[in-house]
Amino acid sequence: MAALPILYSYRRCPYAIRARMALWAANIQPEVREVSLRDKPAHLLQLSPKGTVPVLQLPDGTVLEQSLDIIWWALAQRDPQGWLNKDHDAVNCLIAINDGDFKKALDRYKYPERYPEQLQVFYRQQGEQFLRILEAALEQQRFLLGDSASVADVAIFPFIRQFAAVDAEWFALSPYPKLRAWLEVWLESPLFGEIMQKFPTYIE
Ligand SMILES: N[C@@H](CCC(=O)N[C@@H](CS)C(=O)NCC(=O)O)C(=O)O
């Protein structure tokens, strides 16, 4: 039997979620090694000393240590849903805002006690700048870059999930109805259900 790729993962990590979404969509089911972020396996650190997840090791030894690299690699193998069929620059541009300014605001909104320079609501308002961009896009079309999903949707949705969960009551009443509906589509998707299954913590 051919060796499976090995995925070091953390169930709730938004970067790991997006990587698993692409792998599962491409019908690549790796050996998932769920890590404890407080006690990372030595093999993970050996493959990728930076110590973040997700990290994918291919059977030929190649190591992909960024979630986006894993996504591009997985969909290059197979892309049955056509997630690659959108303008690459537009995809990268949205993801760059997500992974940059939005993620920064999200961390501060989620853990305001670690960033006492400002009130939590300030960080939320910073994050809302991105929510407004997404809402405007979704007023025009079903997904962020058109009427079908793309890598941008998959790469961004786990972060919106986190943002929404910080204060679910606020999010439910916030002026982003299209974004709420879009988030719901992803949360209810069978694919998300599959990739959120629980794996036992990997012990070396
Ligand atoms: N740029 C990386 C970021 C991955 C990342 O930051 N993952 C977090 C978990 S969500 C992590 O592993 N943090 C290390 C730690 O908490 O020790 C990617 O896209 O894969």
The ligand as an ORCA input file, in Angstrom:
! r2SCAN-3c Opt
* xyz 0 1
  N       1.412     31.055      8.002
  C       1.028     29.826      8.640
  C       0.333     30.137      9.967
  C      -0.064     28.895     10.741
  C      -0.335     29.213     12.210
  O      -0.045     30.310     12.715
  N      -0.871     28.225     12.938
  C      -1.028     28.378     14.375
  C      -2.249     27.685     14.917
  S      -3.734     28.410     14.328
  C       0.149     27.724     15.068
  O       0.544     26.626     14.722
  N       0.730     28.407     16.066
  C       1.845     27.884     16.789
  C       1.620     27.847     18.253
  O       0.526     28.236     18.721
  O       2.530     27.400     18.951
  C       0.141     29.000      7.692
  O      -0.527     29.608      6.831
  O       0.142     27.765      7.752
*
